[in-house]
Amino acid sequence: MKTITYSLIAVSALALGGCLNSDDDDDNNSDGQAPEEPSSSYLRVTHASSDAPLVSISLDGTVVSGLGMVDYQQGSGLLAVDPGTYAVAVDALLPGDSSATVISANLPLESDMQYDVIAVNYAASIEPVVLGRSAEAVASDSIRLDVLHAHPDVPGVDIYLSTSETIDDVDPAISGLEFKADSDVLPVTIPSGTYRIRITLAGDSAVVFDSGDLDLAGGSDFMITAVPNVSGGAVSPVNLLLGSADGVGVIRNTGEQATVRVVHAVQDAPAVDVLAGGMPTGFVGVAFKDFASADLPAGEYDLSVVPSGTTEPVVIDAPGVSFAAGSTTSIYAVGDLNDVTDETIDPLVISEDLRSVALFAKLRVVHASTAAEGIGPVDIHASADGNFSQDTVVLAGIGLNANAVLEVPGGFYTFAVAEAGTLNTLIVTSATLMNGGVYSAVATNDLSDLVLNVDTDPAGEM
């Protein structure tokens, strides 16, 4: 592998001064090998900056089809282009349909070459790594692997490619690979077959990432990028991004779990426990307005919610609920207990993205107030000066169980729930939101306040 240095401009995302609000083309082969067009160059762009916003990717000023909203851990496939010099731009998406260029590269692309442009580091120091290699087809009985260490907080690592139960008697395939660094041994070409990718700190025997067995088909050509793991249920500090001709996928450590949150939003219900298959879980004594969180092994669960310390009556019965490794799921209890026989409590299940983004705060607003629902649809207002008007409406005419994520600049805000189309406020709450923070605001039957939870603090801790 060779590291390419051209006219590259990396603009600190923090210098943008604003707030930020994949499909892949299917024209490539499915085996990871570049299309066989001898006169072409091939380019792949990957988002590997863990606290940077969604980006768009363009060539010569035109956004590439399917790459207008690329999230962290996503990227393009290998784009076949004519040889020549191209202006490659990665633009951070801003509110109001505006954007700002955070990476700009004038890249001369040679024929029969592959190029990877990978946006790495944290948003405050975002920068591109450009790697180039021959686009020569890989033999049908071999695979080719290129590797980039893209976790800014992890020192040098050793990488093992073996199916042995342990690595005690195995030499690393790649030794002492440092953040952003090239290696003379890369890319490596090895026989096709089943491999297990394990990562340790350089010179250490403790495995910090284990892919499990991977069947790698002959002729495949992959770019592997080790990136910060900011997913729910994180066990390993890294995920691996597997770049092929078709796009970029995520390989997780075999031990990864799922984060599950239970939110009690029923004012007239007592504290509750959550059972799985009738057995206790880590959710015990969850009271009204509580956010309870636990990491669980990925899998399927038969969940039930009961008054704390009992096994009945079951107020929520949710069989066959699946939680995927790396996911974060919030389960809200919404409704009224009444006299139990006519309770109206139902689960509201929300798939969450609690990833911190450096340039703005994320706030999920959840309407869980049956009292407000009795009045009719409501508007949600967000005001920087405490005054409300139709211009401060951020969510209009929503009903019970409606929820949405707002992206706002860090600062002091006054939020209000008002009857739709009026300034008749039902709930008013003030709060300071920080850039990089992720929050939830829940309207319940306690109309004195919104319930505000810090899901991810600005330092990225969940």
Kinemage of the C-alpha trace (Angstrom):
@kinemage 1
@onewidth
@group {chain A} dominant
@subgroup {mainchain}
@vectorlist {calphas} color= white
{ca met a 1} P 0.000 0.000 0.000
{ca lys a 2} L 1.139 3.524 -0.574
{ca thr a 3} L -0.081 6.590 1.208
{ca ile a 4} L -0.873 9.356 -1.260
{ca thr a 5} L -0.297 12.999 -0.403
{ca tyr a 6} L -1.909 15.493 -2.757
{ca ser a 7} L -3.562 18.875 -2.378
{ca leu a 8} L -5.644 18.043 0.685
{ca ile a 9} L -7.549 20.499 2.819
{ca ala a 10} L -9.105 19.317 6.090
{ca val a 11} L -11.307 21.949 7.731
{ca ser a 12} L -11.922 21.513 11.446
{ca ala a 13} L -15.594 20.749 11.898
{ca leu a 14} L -15.613 22.855 15.047
{ca ala a 15} L -14.661 25.898 12.985
{ca leu a 16} L -17.909 25.762 11.030
{ca gly a 17} L -19.612 27.803 13.715
{ca gly a 18} L -23.071 26.389 13.029
{ca cys a 19} L -25.171 23.374 13.863
{ca leu a 20} L -25.687 20.309 11.770
{ca asn a 21} L -28.822 18.944 10.978
{ca ser a 22} P -26.592 4.640 2.158
{ca asp a 23} L -27.453 3.579 -0.579
{ca asp a 24} L -24.610 2.260 -2.667
{ca asp a 25} L -24.553 1.922 -6.426
{ca asp a 26} L -25.176 -1.627 -7.613
{ca asp a 27} L -22.935 -1.515 -10.676
{ca asn a 28} L -20.124 -3.527 -9.094
{ca asn a 29} L -19.435 -7.214 -8.616
{ca ser a 30} L -20.735 -8.858 -5.424
{ca asp a 31} L -17.494 -10.643 -4.549
{ca gly a 32} L -15.626 -7.532 -3.426
{ca gln a 33} L -13.582 -7.382 -6.649
{ca ala a 34} L -13.422 -4.183 -8.708
{ca pro a 35} L -15.198 -4.239 -12.087
{ca glu a 36} L -12.857 -5.301 -14.852
{ca glu a 37} L -12.426 -2.110 -16.811
{ca pro a 38} L -8.674 -1.922 -17.524
{ca ser a 39} L -8.665 1.757 -18.462
{ca ser a 40} L -10.531 2.922 -15.354
{ca ser a 41} L -9.519 4.279 -11.988
{ca tyr a 42} L -11.466 3.292 -8.868
{ca leu a 43} L -12.307 5.516 -5.908
{ca arg a 44} L -13.961 4.704 -2.567
{ca val a 45} L -14.801 7.275 0.142
{ca thr a 46} L -15.528 6.287 3.765
{ca his a 47} L -16.871 8.217 6.781
{ca ala a 48} L -14.720 7.109 9.735
{ca ser a 49} L -14.905 10.198 11.998
{ca ser a 50} L -16.972 9.064 14.978
{ca asp a 51} L -18.334 12.454 16.122
{ca ala a 52} L -18.708 14.122 12.739
{ca pro a 53} L -22.165 14.688 11.220
{ca leu a 54} L -23.700 13.146 8.139
{ca val a 55} L -21.830 14.142 5.007
{ca ser a 56} L -22.320 14.269 1.264
{ca ile a 57} L -19.621 13.140 -1.142
{ca ser a 58} L -19.061 14.833 -4.487
{ca leu a 59} L -16.760 14.583 -7.482
{ca asp a 60} L -16.019 17.752 -9.430
{ca gly a 61} L -18.864 19.559 -7.666
{ca thr a 62} L -21.547 16.931 -8.276
{ca val a 63} L -22.882 14.812 -5.414
{ca val a 64} L -22.353 11.121 -6.188
{ca ser a 65} L -25.624 9.235 -6.623
{ca gly a 66} L -26.611 7.538 -3.354
{ca leu a 67} L -23.962 9.414 -1.350
{ca gly a 68} L -25.858 12.559 -0.438
{ca met a 69} L -26.345 11.594 3.241
{ca val a 70} L -23.514 9.344 4.421
{ca asp a 71} L -23.468 8.519 8.120
{ca tyr a 72} L -20.577 7.390 10.287
{ca gln a 73} L -19.379 3.884 9.339
{ca gln a 74} L -20.804 4.204 5.833
{ca gly a 75} L -19.117 4.792 2.506
{ca ser a 76} L -19.238 4.329 -1.215
{ca gly a 77} L -18.374 1.295 -3.262
{ca leu a 78} L -15.517 1.480 -5.718
{ca leu a 79} L -16.535 4.165 -8.196
{ca ala a 80} L -15.188 3.538 -11.704
{ca val a 81} L -14.009 6.825 -13.250
{ca asp a 82} L -11.833 7.840 -16.156
{ca pro a 83} L -8.205 8.519 -15.180
{ca gly a 84} L -7.523 12.160 -14.461
{ca thr a 85} L -7.539 14.710 -11.669
{ca tyr a 86} L -10.770 15.058 -9.682
{ca ala a 87} L -11.939 17.451 -7.004
{ca val a 88} L -13.197 15.167 -4.219
{ca ala a 89} L -15.227 16.940 -1.541
{ca val a 90} L -16.750 15.740 1.716
{ca asp a 91} L -19.374 18.218 2.909
{ca ala a 92} L -20.888 18.305 6.399
{ca leu a 93} L -24.671 18.658 6.237
{ca leu a 94} L -26.028 21.782 7.948
{ca pro a 95} L -29.589 22.844 8.787
{ca gly a 96} L -31.588 24.738 6.237
{ca asp a 97} L -30.257 22.637 3.345
{ca ser a 98} L -26.826 24.239 3.630
{ca ser a 99} L -23.460 22.509 3.922
{ca ala a 100} L -19.786 23.181 4.599
{ca thr a 101} L -16.800 21.439 3.075
{ca val a 102} L -14.760 19.621 5.730
{ca ile a 103} L -12.431 17.723 3.394
{ca ser a 104} L -11.308 18.785 -0.069
{ca ala a 105} L -8.856 16.797 -2.160
{ca asn a 106} L -7.578 17.324 -5.697
{ca leu a 107} L -6.711 13.755 -6.584
{ca pro a 108} L -4.898 12.664 -9.739
{ca leu a 109} L -6.267 9.164 -10.327
{ca glu a 110} L -4.187 6.822 -12.468
{ca ser a 111} L -5.550 4.023 -14.619
{ca asp a 112} L -5.695 0.531 -13.123
{ca met a 113} L -5.416 1.904 -9.577
{ca gln a 114} L -7.727 1.834 -6.551
{ca tyr a 115} L -7.898 4.778 -4.155
{ca asp a 116} L -9.477 5.042 -0.712
{ca val a 117} L -10.268 8.437 0.805
{ca ile a 118} L -11.072 7.865 4.478
{ca ala a 119} L -12.179 10.694 6.785
{ca val a 120} L -10.575 9.977 10.168
{ca asn a 121} L -9.991 11.525 13.606
{ca tyr a 122} L -12.482 13.456 15.708
{ca ala a 123} L -14.439 16.318 14.154
{ca ala a 124} L -12.193 18.956 15.745
{ca ser a 125} L -9.223 17.476 13.884
{ca ile a 126} L -10.884 15.721 10.959
{ca glu a 127} L -8.485 14.800 8.184
{ca pro a 128} L -8.316 12.541 5.146
{ca val a 129} L -6.136 9.492 4.719
{ca val a 130} L -5.664 8.617 1.055
{ca leu a 131} L -4.447 5.128 0.193
{ca gly a 132} L -3.634 3.786 -3.253
{ca arg a 133} L -3.009 0.288 -4.607
{ca ser a 134} L -3.066 -1.591 -7.886
{ca ala a 135} L -6.495 -2.510 -9.230
{ca glu a 136} L -5.109 -5.761 -10.647
{ca ala a 137} L -7.648 -8.552 -10.264
{ca val a 138} L -7.130 -10.900 -7.329
{ca ala a 139} L -6.677 -14.580 -8.201
{ca ser a 140} L -9.731 -16.775 -7.720
{ca asp a 141} L -8.030 -18.749 -4.945
{ca ser a 142} L -6.786 -15.687 -3.033
{ca ile a 143} L -8.038 -12.634 -1.166
{ca arg a 144} L -6.391 -9.246 -0.752
{ca leu a 145} L -6.672 -7.225 2.459
{ca asp a 146} L -5.645 -3.636 3.052
{ca val a 147} L -5.883 -2.325 6.626
{ca leu a 148} L -6.062 1.123 8.254
{ca his a 149} L -5.911 1.857 11.987
{ca ala a 150} L -8.410 4.731 12.361
{ca his a 151} L -9.045 4.961 16.126
{ca pro a 152} L -7.326 8.117 17.437
{ca asp a 153} L -7.352 6.936 21.077
{ca val a 154} L -5.886 3.452 20.550
{ca pro a 155} L -2.091 2.986 20.342
{ca gly a 156} L -0.339 0.618 17.955
{ca val a 157} L -1.961 -2.776 17.408
{ca asp a 158} L -1.128 -6.275 16.196
{ca ile a 159} L -3.571 -7.993 13.846
{ca tyr a 160} L -3.930 -11.763 13.636
{ca leu a 161} L -5.476 -13.776 10.789
{ca ser a 162} L -5.986 -17.286 12.113
{ca thr a 163} L -8.748 -19.723 13.015
{ca ser a 164} L -6.778 -21.164 15.920
{ca glu a 165} L -8.680 -21.219 19.201
{ca thr a 166} L -5.989 -19.010 20.765
{ca ile a 167} L -3.242 -16.819 19.372
{ca asp a 168} L -0.633 -18.045 21.846
{ca asp a 169} L 1.419 -19.767 19.161
{ca val a 170} L 0.420 -17.538 16.239
{ca asp a 171} L 2.457 -14.674 14.822
{ca pro a 172} L 0.592 -11.488 13.922
{ca ala a 173} L -0.014 -10.938 10.222
{ca ile a 174} L 0.503 -7.204 10.807
{ca ser a 175} L 2.611 -5.921 13.715
{ca gly a 176} L 2.641 -2.534 15.445
{ca leu a 177} L 0.187 -0.782 13.142
{ca glu a 178} L -0.186 2.816 14.344
{ca phe a 179} L -3.056 5.293 13.921
{ca lys a 180} L -3.226 6.507 10.288
{ca ala a 181} L 0.087 4.815 9.515
{ca asp a 182} L 1.042 2.967 6.355
{ca ser a 183} L 2.745 -0.418 6.541
{ca asp a 184} L 5.204 -1.911 4.117
{ca val a 185} L 3.494 -5.312 4.395
{ca leu a 186} L 0.131 -3.987 3.199
{ca pro a 187} L -1.887 -4.948 1.330
{ca val a 188} L -1.525 -8.656 2.076
{ca thr a 189} L -2.616 -11.420 -0.292
{ca ile a 190} L -3.560 -14.694 1.384
{ca pro a 191} L -5.333 -17.893 0.319
{ca ser a 192} L -9.125 -17.686 0.310
{ca gly a 193} L -10.986 -19.498 3.063
{ca thr a 194} L -12.162 -19.015 6.640
{ca tyr a 195} L -10.347 -16.482 8.820
{ca arg a 196} L -10.756 -14.983 12.259
{ca ile a 197} L -9.549 -11.405 12.656
{ca arg a 198} L -8.239 -10.676 16.129
{ca ile a 199} L -6.665 -7.451 17.362
{ca thr a 200} L -4.421 -6.862 20.363
{ca leu a 201} L -2.430 -3.886 21.533
{ca ala a 202} L 1.052 -4.144 20.061
{ca gly a 203} L 3.089 -6.757 21.904
{ca asp a 204} L 0.162 -7.782 24.113
{ca ser a 205} L -1.693 -11.096 24.099
{ca ala a 206} L -5.073 -9.818 25.326
{ca val a 207} L -7.569 -9.822 22.448
{ca val a 208} L -9.589 -6.585 22.251
{ca phe a 209} L -11.456 -7.498 19.055
{ca asp a 210} L -12.499 -10.903 17.707
{ca ser a 211} L -14.479 -11.116 14.474
{ca gly a 212} L -15.338 -14.778 14.814
{ca asp a 213} L -15.010 -16.968 11.744
{ca leu a 214} L -15.366 -15.116 8.432
{ca asp a 215} L -15.720 -16.957 5.131
{ca leu a 216} L -13.798 -14.874 2.597
{ca ala a 217} L -14.449 -15.884 -0.995
{ca gly a 218} L -11.647 -16.203 -3.509
{ca gly a 219} L -11.070 -13.167 -5.689
{ca ser a 220} L -12.257 -10.771 -2.974
{ca asp a 221} L -10.493 -7.455 -2.472
{ca phe a 222} L -11.219 -5.693 0.828
{ca met a 223} L -10.291 -2.493 2.650
{ca ile a 224} L -10.517 -2.995 6.437
{ca thr a 225} L -10.680 0.097 8.646
{ca ala a 226} L -10.661 -0.146 12.456
{ca val a 227} L -12.817 2.694 13.843
{ca pro a 228} L -14.114 3.815 17.262
{ca asn a 229} L -17.026 1.710 18.491
{ca val a 230} L -19.736 4.165 19.574
{ca ser a 231} L -22.581 1.671 19.158
{ca gly a 232} L -24.954 0.501 21.875
{ca gly a 233} L -23.776 -2.389 24.034
{ca ala a 234} L -20.147 -1.728 23.156
{ca val a 235} L -17.640 -4.280 24.489
{ca ser a 236} L -14.700 -3.842 22.114
{ca pro a 237} L -13.286 -0.346 21.591
{ca val a 238} L -13.395 -0.845 17.818
{ca asn a 239} L -15.608 -1.943 14.964
{ca leu a 240} L -14.159 -2.987 11.625
{ca leu a 241} L -15.411 -1.424 8.408
{ca leu a 242} L -15.211 -3.818 5.474
{ca gly a 243} L -14.930 -1.896 2.212
{ca ser a 244} L -15.603 -3.789 -0.995
{ca ala a 245} L -16.493 -2.858 -4.547
{ca asp a 246} L -20.144 -2.642 -3.475
{ca gly a 247} L -19.893 -0.476 -0.365
{ca val a 248} L -18.890 -0.447 3.285
{ca gly a 249} L -20.221 -2.845 5.927
{ca val a 250} L -19.612 -3.210 9.670
{ca ile a 251} L -17.981 -6.232 11.332
{ca arg a 252} L -18.568 -6.328 15.075
{ca asn a 253} L -16.703 -8.086 17.835
{ca thr a 254} L -18.317 -11.442 18.657
{ca gly a 255} L -19.066 -10.367 22.224
{ca glu a 256} L -20.993 -7.188 21.381
{ca gln a 257} L -24.238 -6.615 23.259
{ca ala a 258} L -27.334 -4.429 22.870
{ca thr a 259} L -28.324 -1.440 24.990
{ca val a 260} L -31.949 -1.510 26.189
{ca arg a 261} L -33.616 1.394 27.992
{ca val a 262} L -36.923 1.252 29.845
{ca val a 263} L -38.755 4.550 30.402
{ca his a 264} L -41.677 4.719 32.852
{ca ala a 265} L -44.084 7.381 31.558
{ca val a 266} L -47.347 6.305 33.294
{ca gln a 267} L -48.129 8.713 36.124
{ca asp a 268} L -50.729 6.581 37.943
{ca ala a 269} L -48.688 3.342 37.826
{ca pro a 270} L -46.349 2.126 40.585
{ca ala a 271} L -42.710 1.244 40.154
{ca val a 272} L -42.244 -1.765 37.864
{ca asp a 273} L -39.882 -4.618 37.070
{ca val a 274} L -39.146 -6.004 33.618
{ca leu a 275} L -39.079 -9.789 33.288
{ca ala a 276} L -37.589 -11.858 30.465
{ca gly a 277} L -39.212 -15.247 30.079
{ca gly a 278} L -40.724 -14.716 33.527
{ca met a 279} L -37.292 -14.226 35.089
{ca pro a 280} L -35.864 -11.026 36.613
{ca thr a 281} L -33.649 -8.736 34.552
{ca gly a 282} L -31.582 -5.718 35.498
{ca phe a 283} L -34.692 -3.548 35.360
{ca val a 284} L -35.990 -3.476 38.931
{ca gly a 285} L -38.052 -0.807 40.666
{ca val a 286} L -38.330 1.508 37.664
{ca ala a 287} L -40.460 4.431 38.882
{ca phe a 288} L -42.452 7.104 37.067
{ca lys a 289} L -40.129 9.362 35.028
{ca asp a 290} L -37.180 6.965 35.407
{ca phe a 291} L -34.870 6.059 32.518
{ca ala a 292} L -33.343 2.645 33.286
{ca ser a 293} L -30.630 1.265 31.018
{ca ala a 294} L -28.809 -2.063 30.736
{ca asp a 295} L -26.666 -3.903 28.211
{ca leu a 296} L -28.060 -7.326 27.291
{ca pro a 297} L -26.721 -10.146 25.134
{ca ala a 298} L -28.056 -9.771 21.605
{ca gly a 299} L -31.014 -12.050 20.902
{ca glu a 300} L -34.766 -12.503 21.233
{ca tyr a 301} L -36.621 -11.952 24.508
{ca asp a 302} L -40.149 -12.535 25.815
{ca leu a 303} L -40.569 -9.399 27.897
{ca ser a 304} L -43.227 -8.520 30.434
{ca val a 305} L -43.719 -5.560 32.763
{ca val a 306} L -45.148 -6.141 36.241
{ca pro a 307} L -45.491 -4.141 39.467
{ca ser a 308} L -42.137 -4.184 41.251
{ca gly a 309} L -41.554 -7.223 43.443
{ca thr a 310} L -44.348 -9.271 41.850
{ca thr a 311} L -44.938 -11.419 38.780
{ca glu a 312} L -48.489 -10.237 38.079
{ca pro a 313} L -50.558 -8.551 36.878
{ca val a 314} L -48.696 -8.190 33.582
{ca val a 315} L -49.326 -4.649 32.361
{ca ile a 316} L -47.207 -4.993 29.216
{ca asp a 317} L -46.652 -8.317 27.446
{ca ala a 318} L -44.114 -8.174 24.611
{ca pro a 319} L -43.066 -11.631 23.357
{ca gly a 320} L -40.407 -12.163 20.707
{ca val a 321} L -38.623 -8.806 21.018
{ca ser a 322} L -35.250 -8.905 19.246
{ca phe a 323} L -32.232 -6.787 20.084
{ca ala a 324} L -29.351 -6.779 17.600
{ca ala a 325} L -25.714 -6.467 18.615
{ca gly a 326} L -24.678 -2.819 18.590
{ca ser a 327} L -28.250 -1.512 18.792
{ca thr a 328} L -29.867 0.851 21.292
{ca thr a 329} L -33.592 0.466 21.906
{ca ser a 330} L -35.847 2.512 24.191
{ca ile a 331} L -39.096 0.982 25.426
{ca tyr a 332} L -41.525 3.568 26.808
{ca ala a 333} L -44.528 2.578 28.894
{ca val a 334} L -47.273 4.978 27.785
{ca gly a 335} L -50.928 5.220 28.873
{ca asp a 336} L -52.983 5.055 32.064
{ca leu a 337} L -53.298 2.300 34.669
{ca asn a 338} L -56.782 3.425 35.753
{ca asp a 339} L -58.161 0.626 37.956
{ca val a 340} L -56.058 -2.092 36.224
{ca thr a 341} L -59.060 -3.784 34.604
{ca asp a 342} L -59.327 -0.979 32.056
{ca glu a 343} L -55.656 0.003 31.835
{ca thr a 344} L -54.520 1.508 28.527
{ca ile a 345} L -50.758 0.998 28.889
{ca asp a 346} L -48.868 0.100 25.726
{ca pro a 347} L -45.180 -0.039 24.831
{ca leu a 348} L -43.663 2.595 22.558
{ca val a 349} L -40.495 1.086 21.061
{ca ile a 350} L -37.921 3.464 19.583
{ca ser a 351} L -34.677 2.552 17.826
{ca glu a 352} L -32.153 5.100 19.063
{ca asp a 353} L -28.992 6.701 17.715
{ca leu a 354} L -27.181 8.114 20.744
{ca arg a 355} L -23.936 8.891 18.896
{ca ser a 356} L -22.476 12.225 19.945
{ca val a 357} L -21.988 14.739 17.111
{ca ala a 358} L -19.591 17.550 17.943
{ca leu a 359} L -21.357 20.442 16.240
{ca phe a 360} L -24.842 20.295 17.674
{ca ala a 361} L -27.075 18.847 20.350
{ca lys a 362} L -29.574 16.111 19.537
{ca leu a 363} L -32.900 16.142 21.374
{ca arg a 364} L -35.560 13.471 20.969
{ca val a 365} L -39.004 14.784 21.924
{ca val a 366} L -41.557 12.138 22.937
{ca his a 367} L -45.294 12.800 23.391
{ca ala a 368} L -46.356 10.393 26.166
{ca ser a 369} L -49.034 12.531 27.830
{ca thr a 370} L -52.554 11.123 27.719
{ca ala a 371} L -53.714 14.290 29.487
{ca ala a 372} L -52.453 16.440 26.621
{ca glu a 373} L -53.830 13.933 24.113
{ca gly a 374} L -57.286 14.537 25.606
{ca ile a 375} L -57.021 18.159 24.542
{ca gly a 376} L -56.002 17.316 20.990
{ca pro a 377} L -52.895 17.623 18.802
{ca val a 378} L -50.050 19.710 20.170
{ca asp a 379} L -47.181 21.806 18.855
{ca ile a 380} L -43.663 21.632 20.287
{ca his a 381} L -41.851 24.973 20.571
{ca ala a 382} L -38.140 25.664 21.074
{ca ser a 383} L -37.206 29.253 21.900
{ca ala a 384} L -33.793 30.756 22.615
{ca asp a 385} L -35.276 33.846 24.320
{ca gly a 386} L -38.275 32.352 26.119
{ca asn a 387} L -40.836 33.902 23.796
{ca phe a 388} L -43.124 31.720 21.686
{ca ser a 389} L -44.664 32.325 18.288
{ca gln a 390} L -45.492 30.302 15.226
{ca asp a 391} L -41.840 30.761 14.239
{ca thr a 392} L -40.709 28.758 17.304
{ca val a 393} L -42.746 25.660 16.381
{ca val a 394} L -40.377 22.777 15.677
{ca leu a 395} L -42.966 19.973 15.643
{ca ala a 396} L -46.516 20.760 14.568
{ca gly a 397} L -49.780 18.973 15.239
{ca ile a 398} L -48.423 15.802 16.833
{ca gly a 399} L -50.369 13.208 18.808
{ca leu a 400} L -49.734 10.619 21.509
{ca asn a 401} L -46.620 8.466 20.928
{ca ala a 402} L -45.284 10.823 18.267
{ca asn a 403} L -41.562 11.444 18.586
{ca ala a 404} L -38.807 13.067 16.579
{ca val a 405} L -35.158 14.087 16.902
{ca leu a 406} L -34.285 17.780 16.797
{ca glu a 407} L -30.770 18.997 16.004
{ca val a 408} L -30.046 22.377 17.571
{ca pro a 409} L -26.978 24.497 18.391
{ca gly a 410} L -25.818 24.172 21.969
{ca gly a 411} L -27.337 26.809 24.223
{ca phe a 412} L -30.116 27.712 26.628
{ca tyr a 413} L -33.634 26.914 25.422
{ca thr a 414} L -37.176 27.147 26.656
{ca phe a 415} L -39.376 24.357 25.347
{ca ala a 416} L -43.149 24.329 25.366
{ca val a 417} L -45.977 21.960 24.573
{ca ala a 418} L -48.945 23.975 23.297
{ca glu a 419} L -52.347 23.266 21.841
{ca ala a 420} L -51.829 22.939 18.096
{ca gly a 421} L -52.117 26.223 16.237
{ca thr a 422} L -52.256 28.291 19.434
{ca leu a 423} L -49.918 29.747 22.037
{ca asn a 424} L -51.882 28.118 24.854
{ca thr a 425} L -48.992 26.316 26.569
{ca leu a 426} L -49.591 23.131 28.540
{ca ile a 427} L -45.999 22.406 29.608
{ca val a 428} L -43.011 24.776 29.734
{ca thr a 429} L -39.434 23.696 30.502
{ca ser a 430} L -36.052 25.412 30.263
{ca ala a 431} L -32.761 23.604 29.788
{ca thr a 432} L -29.195 24.082 28.613
{ca leu a 433} L -28.150 21.744 25.807
{ca met a 434} L -24.487 21.258 24.940
{ca asn a 435} L -22.947 20.621 21.546
{ca gly a 436} L -22.117 16.931 21.428
{ca gly a 437} L -24.863 16.088 23.907
{ca val a 438} L -27.771 13.745 23.193
{ca tyr a 439} L -30.985 14.252 25.159
{ca ser a 440} L -34.567 13.020 25.511
{ca ala a 441} L -37.484 15.254 26.502
{ca val a 442} L -40.720 13.485 27.429
{ca ala a 443} L -44.168 14.982 27.907
{ca thr a 444} L -46.047 12.996 30.581
{ca asn a 445} L -49.233 13.608 32.577
{ca asp a 446} L -47.178 15.664 35.018
{ca leu a 447} L -47.791 18.919 33.192
{ca ser a 448} L -45.462 20.869 35.482
{ca asp a 449} L -42.402 19.968 33.449
{ca leu a 450} L -40.934 17.931 30.629
{ca val a 451} L -38.817 14.993 31.739
{ca leu a 452} L -35.314 15.717 30.423
{ca asn a 453} L -32.755 12.915 30.291
{ca val a 454} L -29.093 13.198 29.310
{ca asp a 455} L -28.649 10.197 26.999
{ca thr a 456} L -25.060 10.981 25.998
{ca asp a 457} L -23.081 13.718 27.713
{ca pro a 458} L -21.003 16.107 25.592
{ca ala a 459} L -17.863 14.081 26.306
{ca gly a 460} L -19.470 11.131 24.522
{ca glu a 461} L -20.293 9.056 27.598
{ca met a 462} L -23.617 7.196 27.401
